Amino acid sequence: DEVIIALGGEVDLNVEAALAELLDSALDPPPAKLVLDLAQLTFIDSTGIRCVLNASRQSSSVGCRLVVRHPKGTVLRVFEVSGVDALLLDNDAAGDAAKHR
């Protein structure tokens, strides 16, 4: 099974705690795959990246795979520069990401 969480707007220090709580709750019980749909996300900073990476580690520890789909623009660039795209970009979404550069 797959749980999809669509994020929009900005992910930064102001929303990090709420996002961490949301991601924690999505893992109880853990699905096979947790998908973060970033199509509507316009900004993410290092605290948001850290939150996503922490959630990925937590997901792995309970047998779930966390992936991101549809990052675009600045968000995609942040994922690329940080190397997180190679770790978390869903293979099904890789073509989509290339279209949204």
N, C-alpha and C positions, 0 to 999 in steps of 0.2 A: 504494500500500500504506500501511498504518497500523500504527504501533507504539503500544501502550497501556501506560503505566506507572501502576500504582495506588499512591498514597501513603497511608499511614495514620499515626496518632499525631500527633506534633508535628514541624514543620520549623522549626528555629532554628539558632543558631550552632553547636550541638553536632553537627548532622548536615549542615551546609551543604557541607562538602568531599566527603562521601560522595555526597550528592545531585548535586553538580556532576559528579563522576566518572561516576555512573550515567547522567546525561543526555548527557554526552560520548560514552559508549560506545554509547548508543542511536542516535547519529548516524553510526555507522560500520558499514556504509554508511548514508547518509541515506535514511530513508523519505520518502514524499510528505507524510505527516502524523505528527507526534509528539503523542500525546494524554496529558495528565496527568489521570488520574481521581482526583479529590479527595474522593470520597464518604466515605472513612474518615478523612480528615484532620481533626483536632480543633483544631489551632493552627498558625499560621504567623506569623512575625515579619518585620521588615524585611530581615533577612539571607536569609530564604527567598524573599521577593518578589524581591530583587535577583538571587538565584540563578536563579529562573524567568525573569526578564527577560533575564539574560545568556544563558541557554540559548535563549531566543526569538531573540535577535540572531544567535547562532551558527547556529541552525537556518536562519534566513533566508539566511545567507551560503552555505549549501550546498544551497539550493533546497527546504528542508523548511519546513512550517508547524507551529509549536507552538501547541496550544490546550489550554485547561483545561475539564474537564467536572465537573459535579456538586459544585461547592463549596457548602457549607451553613453555616448558623449564623455563628459568629465568623469562620471562614475566608472566607465570602462577603463579610462586612462589611469585612474587611481589603482584599479585592480591590476592593470598591466605593469605599471611602474613598481608596485609593491610585490609583484610575483604571485599574487593571490589568484589571478586568473588561471594560472597553470595548475593550481591546487584544487580549485573549487568550481570552475566554469563547467557547467553540464555539457557533455559532448553533443547532446541534441541541440544545444543553444549556441554552439561555437559559430555556426554559419550566421545566425541572427546577430551575434555581436559584431561580426565583420561588416555587416550591412549598416550598422548604426554608428560607425566611427565618425 
